[in-house]
Amino acid sequence: MKRIWFIFFILSFALFIAGCINENTAEWFDTQNEAIESGLAQEGAGLESVLSTEKFQGETFVFYESSSGLGIGNIIEKDGAYSWKRTDPIVNFEVEGELPYSTAAFPFQTDSGISASILTGKAFDHTIQEMKLSGDGEERNLRLRGDDRFFYALIKVPYEEISLTPVQ
């Protein structure tokens, strides 16, 4: 009887350990476009949802509209192959009241070690044509993209150091 309990314990422990192992299950592709298509499919989106593809410090980021908000994917390159990794949770801008726009920002670090922040936002006031960003190098205008009027930027400085101004 003790032997049966011992075998049961060992098998249970082995299954527990096997379930805890965190394997890298990333799919790798020959081209960046294949990785983007696969990543969007994983997120339940298609190529038509892509708002833009941005290069930042040698890395590629894909901004896309999702049914639940704004999504951001990072294309990882390793040994001539490409893989998709969602940068952070999808950002949804639900607000109460009459705000002209709403923003969110979060820091990130890529697999290659690049650290920066992503500024995201949504313009609710239809008189806003774009957003002026200053405090992160040269002043630049952020386009409003997609039906939801999202704007975004990859920034090198903390969010608290930038300034956003609506351009009407």
N, C-alpha and C positions, 0 to 999 in steps of 0.2 A: 504494500500500500504506500509506503514511504517513497518507493521508487517511482510510482505513478505520479505522486505529488511533485517529486523532484523534476521529472520530465515535463510535467505541465508548467511548472515554474520556469524552467529553462526556455521552453518554447514561447511562453508569454513574454519573458524578458527579451528574447531575440526579436519577436515581432514589435515590441515597444521600441527597441533600439533602431530597427529597420525603418520604422515610421518617423523617427526623429532625424534621420539623416537628411540633410538639406543639399540635394544634388542640384547642380546648375542644369536646368532643363531648357536653356535658350536654344532656339532653332537658328541655324546659321545658313546664310544664302550667298550665292555667287555675286549678286548685285545689290546695291543699296535699294533700288526700286522694289526688288523682290522682298526685301526685309520690311520695307514700308508697307507694301500690300499685305503681307502676312500679319504685321503688327496691327494694322487697322482692322483686319478681319478678326483678330483676337479681341479687339475692343468693340466689335459690333459696328464698325464704321467702314466706309468705302473710300476710294480715291476721291470721289466728289466732295467728301467732307474736309479735305485738306485746305486749310486757309493759307498756309505758306510753309516753306522749308527754309530754315535759317542756319547759316554757318556761324559758329561762335567758338573762338579759340581752337579752330581746327576740328571741331565736332559738328555733327549735323543734328538739328532738332526739327521735329515736325509738329506744327500746331494744327489741330483739327477740331471741327465741331462734332460734338457728340449729342445724343438725345438728352443727356443730362448736363451739358455744359461745355467747357473748353478743356480739351485734352492736349497733353504734350508728351511726345515720344522722343527718345534719344536713340540715334542709330550708332551702334557700337561696331567698330571695325577692329578685327583681329586676324592677323595672318592672311589678309586678302579676302576674308569672309565678313559678312555683315549680319547683325542681329538687331532686333527691336527691343527696347526697354522703356516702359512707361516711366516718365520722370517723377510724377507724383499723382495723387488722386485727381480725378477730374474736378475742375473748379466750376461750381454752379453759383450764379449770382441771383439769389432771390432776395429782394428787398421790399420793405414796407415803406410807404410814404412816397414823396416826390423827389427822390434824389436824382440829380442830373447824370451821375455816373457812380460806379462802385469799383473798388480795386481790392486786390489781394496780392500778396507777395510771399515767396518762400525761398529759402536757400536750398541749394542742391549740390551734390557732388557726383560727378560721373565716374564710371568704372576706371577711367584713365587718370582720375585724380583732380580734374578741373573743378574748382569751387566757384560758385557765383550765385546769383539770385534770379528768379523769374518774377517779373511784374506782370500781372494780368488784370484786365478790367473789362467793364461793359458799360457802354454809354446808353442811357435811357432817354435822355433829352435829344430829340431828333434834330435840334438846331446845331448840335455839336458835329463838326465835320471831321476833326481829328484831335489828338491830344499831344500837347507839347511837353516833351520830357527834357529836363535839365538836371545837372548835378552828377551825371555819369559821362564825363568827357564832353564832347561837342553836343550842343543842344540839337535835338532831333524831333521830328513829328512822327507820331505813331498813327498809322492808318486804322480806321475802323473797318473790320473785316467780317464778312458773312452776314447772314440775315439777323443774327443776334447782336451785331455791332460790337464785337470783341476788339480789344486792343491789347498788345503785349510787347514785352521787350526782355531780352536777356541783359542783365546789368552786372557790373563788376563791383559796385559799391553797395553797402547795406541800404535797404528800402528807405530808412529814415533820412538818408542823405540826398534823396532825389526830390524833385518838385514836378508836379503834373499840373498843366493848365489846359482847360478846354479851349479849342479853337473853333469859333463859330463862323 
